[in-house]
């Protein structure tokens, strides 16, 4: 992680336009088809873990996720991770950062290890030197998405989803994606969401191929 001159990045124009905006966050809504993830869920994987893995895979391939305005500084990150909210054993919630892994099995092991640690200790797990993608899963509730609050402190991209829906033979998941306009524009955000869908579509095929080897 290092500070860079925003005028030397491809976000220079957006920096000038939006860094002093009173509400610089943008929210886009999309419905994912997660039918193939449900097949992996049936084989024993947690659905939330699978979604986080696909989101991280898509984010890692999107250059804009490496830059983030922090206060009035532009920071560039070499590493990326994802945050999940964990229900702890005392009935409250805690925050858990999980680093990017290119392997599903490695990511799954880290996800299970870290979320269990946070659940048991009731202590947040934070990674300071990673660009963290925030998530919140309200799986008990049938929602289309949410527009998150903007505090002026937390500028990280954030995805929220609720309960999935079954439509004929397909399983659909509406979600919302909030991002700082300095970090990316609508086109990059939409391409990222389409890439999440692509990662969802090919993950089951990749797992089947690896198991066949």
Residue pairs with C-beta under 8 A, 6 or more apart in sequence:
1 75
1 76
1 77
1 78
1 79
1 128
1 129
1 130
1 131
2 75
2 76
3 73
3 74
3 75
3 76
4 67
4 74
4 75
4 76
5 74
6 12
6 15
6 19
6 69
6 74
6 182
7 15
9 15
9 67
9 74
9 76
10 63
11 64
11 67
11 74
11 182
11 183
11 184
14 181
14 182
14 183
14 184
14 185
15 69
15 74
15 182
17 181
18 24
18 180
18 181
18 182
19 69
19 72
19 182
21 181
23 150
24 150
24 155
24 180
24 181
24 182
25 148
25 150
25 155
25 178
25 179
25 180
25 181
26 178
26 179
26 180
26 181
26 186
26 189
27 145
27 147
27 148
27 176
27 177
27 178
28 176
28 177
28 186
28 189
28 190
28 193
29 144
29 145
29 174
29 175
29 176
29 177
30 174
30 175
30 176
30 177
30 193
31 172
31 173
31 174
31 175
32 172
32 173
32 174
32 175
32 196
32 197
32 200
33 170
33 171
33 172
33 173
33 197
33 200
33 201
34 47
34 51
34 164
34 171
34 172
34 173
34 200
35 169
35 170
35 171
36 200
36 201
36 203
36 204
36 205
37 47
37 50
37 51
37 54
37 171
37 200
37 203
37 204
38 47
38 164
38 171
39 204
40 50
40 203
40 204
40 207
41 47
41 50
45 108
46 111
46 112
47 164
48 84
48 137
48 139
49 107
49 108
49 111
49 112
50 203
51 135
51 137
51 161
51 173
51 200
52 82
52 84
52 98
52 107
52 111
52 135
53 104
53 107
53 108
53 111
53 199
53 203
54 196
54 199
54 200
54 203
55 82
55 133
55 135
55 159
55 196
55 199
56 80
56 81
56 82
56 100
56 101
56 107
56 133
57 102
57 199
58 192
58 193
58 195
58 196
58 198
58 199
59 65
59 80
59 82
59 133
59 157
59 192
60 80
60 100
61 195
62 184
62 188
62 191
62 192
62 195
64 183
64 184
64 188
64 192
65 80
65 131
65 133
65 157
65 183
65 184
65 192
66 76
66 77
66 78
66 80
66 131
67 74
67 75
67 76
67 77
67 183
68 74
68 75
68 77
68 131
68 155
68 156
68 180
68 183
69 75
69 155
69 180
69 182
69 183
70 155
74 182
75 131
77 129
77 130
77 131
79 99
79 100
79 127
79 129
79 130
79 131
80 99
80 100
80 130
80 131
80 132
80 133
81 97
81 98
81 99
81 100
81 127
81 130
81 131
81 132
81 133
82 97
82 98
82 100
82 132
82 133
82 134
82 135
83 95
83 96
83 97
83 98
83 132
83 133
83 134
83 135
83 156
84 95
84 96
84 98
84 111
84 115
84 135
84 137
85 93
85 94
85 95
85 96
85 135
85 136
85 137
86 93
86 94
86 95
86 96
86 115
86 118
86 119
87 93
87 119
88 94
88 118
88 119
88 120
88 121
88 122
89 119
89 120
89 122
90 122
92 122
94 118
94 119
94 122
94 123
94 124
94 125
95 118
95 124
95 125
95 126
96 114
96 115
96 117
96 118
96 124
96 125
97 114
97 125
97 126
97 127
97 130
97 132
98 107
98 110
98 111
98 114
98 115
99 110
99 127
99 130
100 107
100 130
101 107
101 110
104 203
104 206
104 207
114 125
117 125
118 124
118 125
131 156
132 156
133 156
133 157
133 158
133 159
134 154
134 156
134 157
134 158
134 159
135 158
135 159
135 160
135 161
136 146
136 158
136 159
136 160
136 161
137 160
137 161
137 162
138 146
138 160
138 161
138 162
138 163
139 161
139 162
139 163
140 162
140 163
141 162
141 163
142 162
142 163
142 165
143 161
143 162
143 163
143 174
144 162
144 174
144 176
145 160
145 161
145 174
145 175
145 176
146 160
146 176
147 176
147 178
148 158
148 160
148 176
148 178
155 180
155 182
155 183
156 180
157 177
157 178
157 179
157 180
157 183
158 177
158 178
158 179
159 175
159 176
159 177
159 178
160 175
160 176
160 178
161 173
161 174
161 175
161 176
162 174
164 171
164 172
164 173
165 171
165 172
165 173
165 174
166 172
177 189
177 192
177 193
179 189
184 192
